Amino acid sequence: MFADKSDIPVDVLNNFTSLQKSIDSNLETIRFEIHLAKTQGKFTDESGQEQKVVTQQVDLPIQIYAPTDIIKQRLKDRGVISKKGKPIAFNYMIGESDKTIISWYASLARGFLSCYSCADNFYKVKSIINYQIRWSMYHTLAKKHKMSLRKLFSIYGQEFEHKS
């Protein structure tokens, strides 16, 4: 706010300096007490009584959980699932070849699965991705070929092998 110290009123500068010294001395006292407690295993409480420092080590495994709500929201933002959370056709891919559509959905699934592969709830992420992306792909292919899902499965089968 001020260009240099000469612009600051003297009383404000003195108050600030005394506050800074008070903080520094209190901080030094606290650091010293922490050091004593760590090295000697005891400390003095507010009443002046000596207390033992009790430490307990708990070895719990680190757990990382993937945010499934955020994953579903990202799929909604991309237009793969509806606002109600159901898979829908991705209209931007309808003009592409079947191979391109399938490979796009596969790369989308691989991206999510590789990102969350270290999560402890990976099975949940995998089930969400498997269901939502797979059925969105089915709806996209059915819409592209202007047929129902039942007819699509009768022609291509569940694993999309052409039965001609």
Salt bridges, closest charged atoms under 4 A:
GLU50 OE2 - LYS42 NZ 3.60
ASP98 OD1 - LYS144 NZ 3.17
ASP98 OD2 - HIS145 NE2 2.94
